[in-house]
Amino acid sequence: MELPLTRSETRNSFEIPGPHPRQGLAGYHAVSPNYFHTLGIPLLSGRELLTADSARSPLVGVVNRSMAQKYWPDENPVGKTIIAVRIFVQSTAKGSSIQFKPQELEIVGVVGDVRQLGLDALPDPELFMPYTQWPSNEMALVLRTASEPFSLIPVVKKEIWRVDPDQPVTDIKTMDELVSTEAAGRRFVLQLIGVFASIAVVLAAVGIFGVASFWMHQRTHEIGIRMALGAGGRQIVWLVVRQNAKWILVGITAGVASALALTRLLAAYLYAVRPTDPLTFVAVSLLLLAEGLLAVHIPARRATKVDPLVALRYE
């Protein structure tokens, strides 16, 4: 049984019997009872696998949502039967032999999808069967705990070795670590982009502040005349902000248009977020607008503190 996000999966074919038999392909997973509850996979319909689903009871299986929608799009698959390939290992005096036999099993439940092959891969059809009916030579033990997971490692190892002293216990990880490892590459790229974006925002603010300061310096005489004729500080600030705001809006519009054109380059690095998320674009645009207006407002306020007589004598 391969755990989610491990980019590992055993896929096999199966057949849907009927007047017009169909072939299918799904990931095969041999699991024990309470597997879905342990990993937090929701049960959508039917029932989960039970302890009563033993090697002597009728063969059963649980499918995920993707498998149900792909092969039974207009009906509930619970109660349907499929023919899956069952593996038998026989030991003889000459060694072990593997036999593949088609076996009919009943679908007893449908569960939610999991990302088996990574966060960037859409869920594939998955078939879960009782471990007692589909034994495997490999096993992964999954524990759900309310305490710190690593504190249970010595106890778990002790219990495993009590059953089989020669059983190796390796590759112990939490699900948070699996998720972190899976997202490490994209997280680094996005953090790097975030650093460059932050630098760009700072440079934009410095640039706007510099241009506004130069503009105010060039128009000091004009501002002195306006103030001498009775213009107040608020009127001067509003004049400066209004004249610069239109250029800020032009820059933001051009930036948003460019970002929309380049969003597909980031699509592979996003999970559960659309590249053209409207809320993100609106929030960033408002942030840049506020930054630009603040960068303009500072030199404008400074200009209102200049003595009109000094401004009138300014060349």
C-alpha positions in Angstrom: 0.0 0.0 0.0 1.4 3.3 -1.1 0.7 6.4 1.0 -0.7 9.6 -0.5 1.8 12.1 -1.9 4.6 9.5 -2.3 4.4 9.5 -6.1 4.1 5.7 -6.0 1.2 3.6 -7.1 0.5 0.1 -8.3 -1.9 0.3 -11.2 -3.8 -2.6 -12.6 -6.6 -3.2 -15.1 -10.1 -4.4 -14.2 -13.2 -5.3 -16.1 -16.8 -4.1 -15.6 -19.0 -7.1 -16.5 -22.3 -6.8 -18.3 -23.9 -7.1 -21.7 -21.1 -4.8 -23.0 -18.1 -5.4 -20.8 -15.7 -2.5 -20.3 -12.1 -2.4 -19.4 -10.7 0.0 -16.8 -7.5 1.0 -15.0 -7.1 1.9 -11.4 -4.6 2.2 -8.6 -4.8 -0.9 -6.4 -4.4 -0.4 -2.6 -4.6 -3.1 0.0 -5.6 -1.4 3.3 -6.9 -2.4 6.7 -10.1 -1.2 8.5 -10.1 2.4 9.7 -7.6 3.4 7.0 -9.9 6.1 5.7 -10.7 7.4 9.2 -7.0 7.5 10.1 -6.1 9.6 7.0 -9.2 11.7 7.2 -10.6 10.5 3.9 -14.4 11.1 3.9 -16.9 8.4 3.2 -19.2 9.6 0.5 -21.6 6.7 0.1 -21.9 3.1 1.2 -19.6 1.8 3.9 -15.9 1.5 4.7 -13.9 -1.7 4.9 -14.6 -3.7 8.0 -12.8 -6.3 10.1 -15.5 -8.8 8.9 -14.1 -8.5 5.4 -11.8 -11.4 5.9 -10.1 -13.8 3.6 -13.1 -16.2 3.8 -15.8 -13.6 3.2 -16.9 -12.3 -0.3 -14.4 -10.0 -2.0 -15.2 -6.3 -1.6 -13.7 -3.0 -2.5 -14.1 0.7 -2.0 -13.5 3.2 -4.9 -12.7 6.9 -4.8 -14.8 9.7 -6.3 -12.7 9.9 -9.5 -13.2 6.2 -10.3 -16.9 6.4 -9.6 -17.4 9.5 -11.8 -15.3 8.0 -14.6 -16.8 4.5 -14.9 -20.3 5.1 -13.4 -21.0 8.8 -14.2 -24.8 8.5 -14.0 -25.3 6.0 -11.3 -24.1 4.9 -7.8 -21.4 2.3 -8.0 -22.2 0.9 -4.6 -23.5 -2.7 -5.2 -21.8 -3.0 -8.6 -19.3 -5.7 -9.3 -16.0 -5.6 -11.1 -13.5 -8.3 -12.0 -10.0 -7.5 -10.7 -6.8 -9.3 -11.1 -5.8 -11.0 -7.9 -2.2 -12.1 -7.3 -1.5 -15.4 -5.6 2.0 -16.4 -4.4 2.6 -20.1 -4.1 5.6 -21.6 -2.5 6.9 -24.9 -3.8 10.0 -27.0 -3.4 11.4 -25.4 -6.5 10.7 -21.9 -5.3 7.9 -19.4 -5.3 5.5 -18.8 -8.3 3.1 -15.9 -8.9 -0.3 -16.5 -10.4 -2.7 -13.9 -11.7 -6.4 -14.8 -11.4 -9.4 -12.6 -12.2 -11.7 -12.4 -9.2 -15.1 -10.7 -8.9 -15.6 -8.3 -6.1 -18.4 -6.0 -5.0 -18.0 -2.3 -4.5 -19.3 -1.4 -1.1 -18.4 2.2 -0.7 -17.2 5.5 -2.3 -14.6 7.7 -0.6 -13.2 11.1 -1.4 -10.2 11.7 -3.6 -6.6 11.9 -2.4 -3.5 13.3 -4.2 -1.6 10.0 -4.6 1.0 11.1 -7.2 1.6 14.6 -5.9 -0.1 18.0 -5.3 0.3 18.8 -9.0 -1.4 15.6 -10.3 -5.1 15.2 -10.5 -6.6 12.3 -8.6 -6.7 9.1 -10.5 -9.2 6.2 -10.2 -8.3 4.3 -7.0 -9.5 0.9 -5.7 -9.1 0.0 -2.1 -9.4 -3.6 -1.0 -9.1 -5.3 2.4 -5.5 -6.3 3.2 -6.8 -9.8 4.4 -8.2 -10.4 0.9 -5.4 -8.9 -1.1 -2.2 -9.6 0.9 1.0 -7.8 0.0 4.7 -8.3 0.9 5.0 -4.6 1.8 3.2 -2.6 4.4 3.0 1.0 5.6 1.8 1.6 9.2 -0.3 4.8 9.6 -1.1 6.2 13.0 -3.4 9.1 14.0 -2.5 10.7 17.3 -3.5 13.8 19.3 0.0 14.1 20.8 3.3 14.9 19.3 3.8 12.1 16.6 7.6 11.5 17.2 7.0 10.8 20.9 5.3 7.6 19.9 8.1 6.2 17.7 9.8 4.1 20.4 6.5 2.7 21.5 5.5 1.8 18.0 8.8 0.1 17.2 8.6 -1.9 20.4 5.1 -3.2 19.5 6.2 -4.1 16.0 9.3 -6.0 17.2 7.1 -7.8 19.8 5.2 -9.3 16.9 8.3 -9.8 14.6 11.7 -9.1 16.1 13.4 -9.2 12.6 11.0 -6.7 11.0 12.9 -3.5 9.9 11.1 -0.2 10.7 12.3 2.5 8.3 11.3 5.8 6.7 9.3 7.2 9.6 7.6 10.5 8.6 4.6 12.6 9.5 2.0 13.5 6.9 3.1 17.2 7.4 6.6 16.1 6.3 5.3 14.4 3.3 3.3 17.5 2.3 6.3 19.7 3.0 8.7 17.5 0.9 6.2 17.4 -1.9 5.8 21.2 -1.9 9.5 22.0 -1.3 10.4 22.7 -4.9 7.4 24.9 -5.6 7.7 26.6 -2.3 11.3 27.6 -3.0 10.4 29.0 -6.5 7.4 31.0 -5.0 9.5 32.3 -2.2 12.2 33.5 -4.6 9.5 35.2 -6.7 8.1 36.8 -3.5 11.6 38.2 -2.7 12.0 39.7 -6.1 8.4 41.0 -6.0 9.1 42.7 -2.7 12.2 44.3 -4.1 10.3 45.5 -7.1 7.6 47.0 -4.8 10.3 48.9 -2.8 12.0 50.1 -6.0 8.7 51.2 -7.4 8.0 53.3 -4.2 11.5 54.8 -4.3 11.0 55.6 -8.0 7.7 57.3 -7.6 9.0 59.2 -4.6 12.0 60.4 -6.6 9.9 61.4 -9.6 7.4 63.2 -7.4 10.1 65.0 -5.5 11.8 66.1 -8.7 8.4 67.3 -10.0 7.8 69.3 -6.9 11.3 70.8 -7.1 10.7 71.9 -10.7 7.4 73.5 -9.8 8.4 75.2 -6.5 7.9 78.7 -8.1 4.4 77.7 -9.3 3.4 76.3 -5.9 4.7 79.6 -4.3 2.4 81.6 -6.6 -0.6 79.4 -5.8 0.0 79.7 -2.1 0.5 83.4 -2.4 -2.9 83.7 -4.1 -4.5 81.9 -1.2 -4.3 78.2 -2.0 -4.2 76.1 1.1 -2.0 73.2 2.0 -4.8 70.6 1.3 -5.4 72.1 -2.1 -1.7 71.9 -3.0 -1.5 68.3 -1.8 -4.7 67.4 -3.7 -3.3 69.0 -6.9 -0.1 67.0 -6.7 -1.8 63.7 -5.8 -4.4 64.1 -8.6 -1.9 64.9 -11.3 0.3 61.9 -10.3 -2.5 59.4 -9.6 -3.5 59.0 -13.2 0.1 57.9 -14.1 0.0 55.5 -11.2 -3.3 54.0 -12.4 -1.8 53.7 -15.9 1.2 51.8 -14.5 -1.1 49.5 -12.4 -3.3 48.8 -15.4 -0.3 47.9 -17.6 1.1 45.7 -14.8 -2.2 43.8 -14.3 -2.5 43.2 -18.0 1.1 41.9 -18.1 0.4 39.7 -15.1 -2.7 38.2 -16.7 -0.7 37.4 -19.8 2.0 35.6 -17.8 -0.1 33.7 -15.2 0.1 30.4 -17.1 3.8 30.4 -16.2 2.9 30.2 -12.5 0.0 27.7 -12.8 2.3 24.7 -12.2 3.4 26.2 -8.9 0.0 26.8 -7.4 -2.3 24.5 -5.5 -6.0 25.2 -4.8 -5.5 28.7 -6.1 -6.4 29.9 -9.6 -3.7 31.8 -11.4 -6.2 34.5 -12.2 -7.7 34.8 -8.7 -9.7 38.1 -8.8 -9.3 38.8 -5.1 -5.5 38.6 -5.4 -5.4 40.9 -8.3 -7.7 43.5 -6.6 -5.8 43.3 -3.3 -2.4 43.8 -5.0 -3.7 46.6 -7.2 -5.1 48.4 -4.1 -1.8 47.9 -2.3 0.2 49.3 -5.2 -2.2 52.3 -5.5 -1.9 53.0 -1.8 1.9 52.8 -2.0 2.1 55.1 -5.0 -0.2 57.7 -3.4 1.8 57.6 -0.2 5.0 58.1 -2.2 3.5 61.1 -3.9 1.9 62.5 -0.7 5.1 62.8 1.2 6.9 65.3 -1.1 3.6 67.1 -1.6 3.2 67.7 2.1 6.8 68.8 2.3 6.1 71.4 -0.5 3.3 73.0 1.5 5.7 73.8 4.3 7.8 76.0 2.1 7.5 79.7 2.8 5.7 81.4 -0.2 8.2 84.3 -0.2 11.1 81.8 -0.5 9.2 79.9 -3.3 8.5 83.1 -5.2 12.2 84.0 -5.1 13.2 80.5 -6.2 14.8 80.2 -9.7 
